[in-house]
Amino acid sequence: TSLSLPVDEVSIQMCMTIMFNPQATDGVACEDHLPAHTDRFRRLSMVHGPQTLFATLKRFLVNSQNKIEKVSTPIDISRSLGVRCVDASGKESFACYDLLGVVAHLGEDGAGHNVCATRREDE
């Protein structure tokens, strides 16, 4: 399973928490039977944690001049990550993941290199 996380906070755990929080859906049409003034939210959730989780940080955005720019906010990447899972009945569980590696882009939009760092087996 792969998740694409917005870079809104200073840690990958906080980025994950924000991603799974309810978000208002202003301007998005919902069922016709709802009154126009009804607050609408969408929520992303995981029913169960996959064996392997790939997280991608959204490091590029389109600015007000419609140009792509790199987001250079420093992110704390811890050695472990927790994800709250909720099944259809509302039962909660928690999936834990250990960091195995990181791929980073060095450079700007359209130019640069991707480099990878992995943990050694004895770490």
Protein Blocks (a to p, Z undefined) as FASTA:
>chain_A
ZZddddfbfbfklmmmmmmpccdfehiacdfkbcfklccddddddfbdcfbdcddddfbd
cdfkopacddfbdcdddfbdcdddddfkopacddddddfbdcddeddehiacdddddddf
kZZ
